[in-house]
Amino acid sequence: MKIATWNVNSIRKRLDRVIAWLAEHQPDVLCVQETKAEDGVFPRTEIEAAGYHVLCHGQKTYNGVAIFSREEARDAVAGFGDSVDDPQARFLVATVGDVRVGTVYVPNGQAVGTEKFAYKLQWFGRWRKWLSAQADPGLPMALCGDLNVAPEDRDIFDPAAFKDQIPCHPDERAALAVIRDWGLTDAFRQYHAEGGAYSFWDYRQGAFHKNLGFRIDMILCTSSLMARSTAVFIDRDARKGQNPSDHAPVIAEFV
């Protein structure tokens, strides 16, 4: 089974690239973030023509998540299902085969000390409560997405420049650690200990070509799924060429 995650930075703007990427890599599941499309205008027909079932949870202009799967997904749930009135479309889970798969778009937080940063930390707290109430660490599950946190200094090109700032602030790193401590493994790090491997590069100042990047896109797996893993890698080539997303896909393979 091949599970991938990709912040496409607008599904309609990147549709041709996404369809070509699906044809090349043939994932069983692609978790998508920042679709920036309401469900009624989501390019479902085109994705289905490429051989994938579509689940989407979107809003106008901002955010939005989706799951594309070869096999039809079941038991889909959008949002955390808590009592918080939150219009932002950032979380969608469903079961594909025997694996519970989630697509996650964590808030950016804008700047430390702002309301948006407080919302980011609160959002992490809600995610942790969802795990306790709605998930089982003993079952195979992959939560995939743009987590908007560089977990360690090796996950960012210049740790000193971003010390105590987004996406490296100790509070957001601690919030992500709490998520992982529930029973999730950062799959990429089980295969790659080195620094310098990134999944996001700003469009400005030639950041991609200079490799001025951040590793903020991840696949988090429960131990039973991680035991089935055979490879995890970042498809840096998908960041190249005309009209790319500023993120690259992360791909995990399982038996």
Summary of the structure (lengths in Angstrom):
residues: 255
radius of gyration: 16.8
end to end distance: 6.0
largest distance: 46.6
contacts: 866
relative contact order: 0.16
helix: 27%
strand: 27%
